[in-house]
Amino acid sequence: MFPARVDESQLQKKDYVFGIRSVAAAKAWPLEAFTGGAVINDAVGLLDVVLIGDAETRTVRAYDRGGRLFEATAERNWLRGPGGLWKIEEGMIVGPEGTHLARVPGHVAYWFAWDGYMGVQSELYGSQD
């Protein structure tokens, strides 16, 4: 295989990350941050996102949360947020008042691929920089 120079100070080459790239920013989240299923409120540049993931199945979805905060519930496909329960759908999150929050494009990649392509242009969730 081809040689890849990768910053392995925080992750190993073949660790999985979920990454989002936008015009002005990029960020990656180690899939291990989603161990046991997790809901993470975060941001990519100026875009507020909520990420719902599961490290075991290597799946993560991200949605534009528009400054709202969400938390996990015991019910699958539901979040607790402003005004009550929000339904998680494939392309959006639907609020109790009918508010729709759009899905944000992202993908799962090996760390060596993300770091090799994005390098210092990307932030890493949980890094101590």
Summary of the structure (lengths in Angstrom):
residues: 129
radius of gyration: 15.2
end to end distance: 30.8
largest distance: 52.3
contacts: 364
relative contact order: 0.25
helix: 12%
strand: 44%
